[in-house]
């Protein structure tokens, strides 16, 4: 394959596209509306303006499947990332205390390392690596106004390039839409008469992130029995180690929690929340770390699956979507970058094995669905459950059904406790989380199910030592600590909760 390629967007999805296709493609041109990055890790974090990537200063990690893909296919890139300060966290480092002391490594554990870093560092280093390819050009501060396409003799719509705002046309044998969640491509296709379909659903949360710098000579606190990641129902929280003595916290607040949403963006409230979470508090010691900037917020989060060949009929030929323009997911699960990279490398394989444009379009759709849809559907299902629990938490009189109580008992007193004492089961669960195995497939294995039921049957008293200590205050206590009115707009929120 030596076809020329023009790519809309030079974020992670566009860069992964160039990374995958550069070895076999002809000329690749990435068109990016934002200005290019400054030179240097800290300068990039502090100064780079990325209006097209609002997630630039939110917590990031490359889960194991993406880290494995990079290590296998682009080892020099992995080395460059680590030289810039990105770190690998191993499966053994994340084990709970109950099994860490007796852990024995097994084949495949080395695959479950994750790569942690600030998004700005990841994107900058990948960009430098991609730009070093002789057939790749990244054009920054370029505004694309439309798609160049026409009907062929059979009436099929065929893409051939992108039109710029200044009148220039950039042509390519193939066009890639890596424009992210706000890409206008679907609107352009609709204007051209192309028919696509999509499934879309709100994630029902908002994201808030703040970064911190370790003070000179200070180290990260040791991991204790109380995790620095958890779910309080009205609030999810997570700590993310990063590169070059930095780390971040992300707080995810349900949409229904309007009072908390309005307050958490304030740095004093954000820090106050972190300081009362037992697993997080050691990181917040002012002698250990200092804030590195404001609280960054991100809303309008949606999951979306775009079908570019509904009914097996490609909406357009020679155009492919990669990243959030094709599949969007809740950033809570940290899979957006992985989805983009998997799609890009799947596209590479499809282009290498198929010649006919219609066959390519269909094969790419099948490959993406086979690789990713089960993970997408699982995340959407979890989002729905979390939204229902958040609503229920606003109604003190709410009593869950016996079925809901049974499921909660199975998960909290069976699954969670079994995972804290069984290394093999935890290994299987983490492989699914890291997309190395299908989601929840491990839960259907008879041996694991029997262990879970056995643990559950013993009861809370017998398993008391395996329960995680209190990870944070309940909603009324947190609101009181923050000086917030837990009853504000309560009537409206109760009305919403009545729909449960």
N, C-alpha and C positions, 0 to 999 in steps of 0.2 A: 504494500500500500504506500503510494507516494502522493496521495491527494493533498491539496492545499486545504487548510482549515482556518476558519475565522471564528473566534470565541467571544461571546458577549460576557464580559466580567472576568476579572483577574483576582478574585478572592480565592478561598480555599478550593471551591469547586472548579474554577477555571484553571488554577494551578495544578490540581490533580489531573485534570484533563490533559494539560500539556505534559505533565510528568508521565502519564500513561502512553500518550500517542507520539511523543517526540522521537523515540527510537525508530519508528517505522513510517511516520508521516512525512509529507513534504513540508512546505512552509506553514508555520502555525503563527497566527496573529491574534493576540489577546487585546481586546478593547475595554479599557477600564475608565469609568467616569471620574473616579477619585484621583487625586495627585499621588505620585509615588511616595514611598516611605523615605524618611531621612536615613542617614547612615549611622548605625549603632543600635545595640539592643535597648538601652535606656532611652535614647532619643526617639526610637520608634514607639516605645510605650508612651512616652510623655507627649509627643508632638504629632504623631501621625493622625490626620483627620480622615476617617473612613465613614462618610455618611452612608455609603452603600453597605456597610457591615456594622450595624449597631451593637453586635455582640463582641466587637473587638476587645473591649475591656471588661468582659465577663469571664467567669471561670471556664477553663478548658482542660481537657485531658484527651489523649489519644488512647482509646480503649485497646485491649489486647489484639483484636483482629486487625485494626489499622496499624498498630505498631508492628505486628507480624508481617503484614503486607509490605510495609516500608523496608523492614529488615531483610525480607526475602528478595524483593524486586529492586530496591534502591538503597543498598547498604551504605553507599557514600553519603546519601542524604541523611540517613540515621546518624552517621558519624558527625556530619556537619551540625545537626540539631544538638547533639550532645556536647560538641565543642562550644556551642553558643550558650550552654547552660541548661538545656532540657535534661530531665532526669527520668530514669526508669525506676518504677516501684514494682517489686516482685510479688508473686502470690504469697510467698512465705511472710513477707513484711505485713500483709494485711490480715493474717490469721488472728482469730480471737484468742485471748489468753488461755482458755480452757484446753486448747489443743496445740498451741504454739510450741510448748515445751516438748511434746512428744511427736512433733511433725517429722515425717520422713518423706523426702522428695520422691516424686514419681515421674515417669516419662510424661512429657507434655506440660508439666508445671512451668517450665521455662517459657512456654508460649503465652502464659498469662501475665506477662509484664505489661505495665501501661507506661505511657510516656506523658510526663506532666511538664507544663510550661505555660507562660502567658501566651494568649492567642497572638499577640503582636509579634512575639519572638518566633513562634511557629510559622506564621505567615511570611515574615520577612526572610527567614532562612530558606523556606521553600521557594520563595520568589527568586532569591539570588541563585539558587541551584538550578531552577528552570531556565532563567535568563542566560545561564552559561551554555545552554544547548544552542548550537549554531543555527538551527532552523526555527528558533522561537523568538518572537518579538513581542514585548509588552508595551502597548501605547497607553500612557496615563493621561488623565484630564481630557478624555475623548467622550463626546456625548453622542450616543446612538439614537437616532430618531425613528428607525423603522427597519423592517425586514424586506429584503429584495427577493421576490419570488414570482413565479409565472406558472401557467398551466402547460403541461406537455401535450403531445398529440393525443394521448389517451384521456386527457382531462385531469390528470393528477397534478396536485400542487407541488412544485419543486422549489426548494430554497437554493439561493445562489450567492447570498452575501448580506451585508448590513449597510444601511445608509446612515451617514453621519449628519449631524446638525449643520455642519458647514457646507454641505452639498457633496462631499466626497463619498464614493461608494467603495467599500472594501469587499472584494469578491473572494469566494472560496468554493472548492468542490463540496465541502461539507460546512455546515453552520452548527455551532454548539451553543445552546443557551445555558450559561452558567451564571445568570444574572441574579440569583438568589431569590429570597421570598418575595421581593417586590419587583421581580422581572416583569416587563410589559409584554413579553413574548406571546402569552396566551391571548391578550387583547389584539395584538397584531395579527395573529392567526385567525381570530374571529372576524376581523375586518376583511381578511382575504377569503373568507368563506370556508375555512378549515374547521372541522368538527372534532373537538376533544371533549372528554368527560373527566370529572374529578369527584373525589370524595373529600369533604372538608369538615372539620370539627374543631371547635375551640378547646384549648388545653385547660382553660378555667383557672389559670394562675398567672401571676406576674413575677418577674425576676428582679432581684436587687443584688448587686455585687460591689464589694469594696476590696481593694488590694492593700497589702501591708508590706513593709520592709523590715526584715530582721535588723536589729541594731548591730553595729560592728562588734565582733567577738561573741555574739549570742547565737545559740543554736535553737532549732525547733524543739519544743517540749517532747518528751518521750510519749509514745502512744500508751494510754492507760486502759483501764477496764471500761471507762465510759467513752463511747465513740464521739467523734467530732462531727458526725453526720447522723441525721435522724429526722423523724416525722412526728410532729406534735398534733397533727390534725389541722389546726388553724395555721400552722407554720411548718415548712420544711426547711432544713438547714444543712449546709455542707461546707467542709473545709477542703481546699484544694492547694496542695503544695505546688510551687511553680519554680521557675528558673532564677538563678542568681540571687539567692537569699530573699525571695519574695514568696508570698502566699496570698490566698484570697478566701473570703467567705461569701457564699451566696445564700440569700434568704428567698424562698419562694412562698408567696402569699396568695391564698385563694382569691379569686376575683370578688367573691361575695364579702370579703373582709375589707370594706371600704375604709373604715377608721384606721386599721392597721396599715393598709396600703398608703394612705396619705401621710402617715407618720414615719414609716420605715425609711423613706428616702432621705430623711434628715440624718446627717452623720452621727449626731449625739444619740438618737434613738437606735440607729443601726448598731452602734457600738454597745449601747446599753443592753440590747437583746443578746448580743454575743457574750457579754460578760456574765449573764445569768444562766447560760447554758453550760452545765458542768464540764462537758467534754471539750468545749470551745474556750472556756475562760483562761486556761494556761497560755493559750496563744495570744490573748489580749493583754497580758501583763505589759504595762507601759515601759518597764525596764527591758523587755524582750523585743518589742516591735513597735513601729509607728505607722500610722496610716499613710498611704501613698495616693492621695487624691480623694475625690468625692465618691459618693454612692452613685453607681450607674444603674439605671432602671431600664427594663425592656418589657413591653407589653404587646398586646395584639398577637399573642402566641396561638398558633393554629397548627393542627396536623392536617396534611393534605396529601392525597395520592392522585397524581395526574396520569391519566391514560391517554397516550398519544396515538393509540391505534384501537379505538373502540370497536368491538366486534371483529377485530382482526384486520380492519381497514385503516392503514396509516393516514393520519390527518394531513401529513406533509412528508415529502421525501427529502432526504439529505439534510434533515435537521434533527438534532437529538438534544434532549434536556439532561442536564447533570446537576445534582445537588438539590438545593431547596426549591428550585423552579420545577423539579420533577416530583420529589418527595420531601415534605416538611414534617418534622417531628418535634415533640416537646423537648427543649434543650435540657430538661431535668435529667434525661437518660444519657446525655453525652454522646449521642450517636450520629449527629449531623455530619461531622467531618468524615466519619467512617462510611456513612451511606454514600457521600459524594465520591470518595476514593474507590469504593467498591463498584459504583456505577461507571466511573471513568475507565477502570480496568476491564470491566465487562464489555464496555463499548469497544475497547481495543481488540478484545478477542472476537467480537462479532464482526468488526470490520475486516479482520484478518481471514475469517472463514466464510464470509458471504460477500458476493459481488453485487447482486441485484439490489437496488435501493429499497424496494418494498420488502424483500426478504430480510434485509438488514433491520428495518424498522420493527418488523414483527419479532425477529429473533432478540433484539435488544429489549423489547417489552417483556418477552417471556423470561429472559435471563434476569432482569431486574426483579420481576415478581417472584421468581423461584428463590433468588438470593435474599430478598429483603421483606417481602410482604408479611411473612409470619411475625417478624419482629415489629413491624409497623402496627399490625393488628393487636399484638400483645400490649404495646405501649398505649394505644387508644383505649383499650379495655381498662388498663390501670388508671388512666386519666379520668374515665367515667366514674370509676369507683371512688377515687380521691375526691372528686367534685361532690358526690353524694354524701360522703362522710363529712366534708366541710359544711355542707348545708345542714346536716343532722346535728352538728355541733352547736348550731345557733338556736336550736330549739330544745330547751331543757327537758320538756315533757316527752321528747321523742324516745320511743322504745323500739329498738330494732326487732325485726321478725325473728322467729326461732331459726329460720334458715340463715339469716345474717349472723346471728349469734354463734351458730354452729360453725360457719365458715371462718369467723373471726377467731374462735377457739382453736380450730384446726391450724390456722396460719400462725397465731401468736403463741399458742401453748404446745403445738405439735411441730410444725415446720421450723419455726425460728429456733426453738430449743434443740431440735435434732441437729440443725446445722452448726450449732455452737459446740457440739461434742463429737461430730463425725466428720473426719477429714475428707473421706472419699465422697460423701454427700455434698459437702461444701465445695469441693473441687468441681463436681458435676454442675452445681448451681452456678458457680462463677464462670465456668466455660460457656454456659448459656447466656449469662449476663454480658460477657465479652464477645458474643456473637460467633464464638468458635463452634458451638453446637446449637441446634434449634431451641427456641425459647420454651421453657417448662417441660421439655421432653424428659428431663430427669425425674420430674414429679410423677410420671406415669410408669416408672420402672417398679415392678412389684417389690423388689428387695428394699428400695428406699421408702416406698409407701408403708411397708410393714414396719420399718424402723420408726417412721414418723408416728404411726398409730400406737406403737409400743411406748414411745416417749410420752405421747399425749395421755395415754391411759394411766400413767403413773401419777399424774396430777401436779399441781403447782407446788405443793409442799415438798414432795420428793425431789422435784427439779429446781428448788429454790436457788441453789448456788449457780444455776446456769442462766438466770434471768439478768438482763442488763439493768444496772442501777438506774435510778431516775435520770432521764436525759434532759429534762427541762420542765419548767412550770406549766400548769394547765392554763387555759385561756384566761379565766378570771384573774388568776394570780399574775400572769404576765401583764395584762392590761393595768392592774393596780400598780405594779412595779414601774410601769412606764408613764403612769398618770393619764391613761387614756380611758375614755368612757366606753365600757364594754356594751352598754345598752343603746348607744347612739344608732339611729336608724334601725332599731331592732324590729319595729313593727314591719318594716318593708322586708327585712331579711327573714322574719318569721313567715311572712306570706310566701316567700320563695321556697322556704323549707317545707311548707304544707304540701308541695307537689311531690314529695318523696313517697 
